[in-house]
Structure formats: structure tokens, C-alpha cells
Amino acid sequence: MNALKHKFCFRLLNDILILGLLLPLDLLLNSKKSALFY
């Protein structure tokens, strides 16, 4: 049970980290794309 909880917390942290890094990058790319297209 404890190992499962630890795994879940790690996954959650990982997701937050990925979102924190990829979301701004994605927004940046999208803004560049939209600037390119319009």
C-alpha cells in the first residue's frame, strides 16, 4: 500500500513537472505558429 502511494505521488509530481515545462513551451510554440500563420 505504501509503495503504491509513493508511486502515485511520484507520478503526480512527474506530471506536474512535465506540465510545468511543456505547457509554457507549447504556448510559446503556438504563439509563434499563430504569428507565422496570420
C-alpha positions as CSV (number, residue, x, y, z in Angstrom):
1,M,0.0,0.0,0.0
2,N,2.8,2.4,1.0
3,A,4.7,1.6,-2.2
4,L,1.6,2.3,-4.3
5,K,1.1,5.6,-2.6
6,H,4.7,6.5,-3.2
7,K,4.4,5.6,-6.8
8,F,1.2,7.7,-7.2
9,C,2.9,10.7,-5.6
10,F,5.9,10.3,-7.8
11,R,3.6,10.1,-10.9
12,L,1.7,13.1,-9.8
13,L,4.9,15.1,-9.2
14,N,6.2,13.9,-12.6
15,D,3.0,15.1,-14.3
16,I,3.2,18.5,-12.6
17,L,6.8,18.8,-13.7
18,I,6.1,17.8,-17.2
19,L,3.1,20.2,-17.4
20,G,5.2,23.0,-15.9
21,L,7.9,22.5,-18.5
22,L,5.8,21.6,-21.6
23,L,2.9,23.9,-21.2
24,P,4.9,27.2,-21.4
25,L,6.9,25.6,-24.3
26,D,3.6,24.6,-26.0
27,L,2.2,28.1,-25.5
28,L,5.3,29.6,-26.9
29,L,5.3,27.4,-29.9
30,N,1.6,28.0,-30.5
31,S,2.0,31.8,-30.3
32,K,4.9,31.5,-32.8
33,K,2.9,29.3,-35.1
34,S,-0.1,31.7,-35.0
35,A,2.2,34.6,-35.6
36,L,3.6,32.7,-38.6
37,F,0.2,31.8,-40.0
38,Y,-1.6,35.1,-39.6
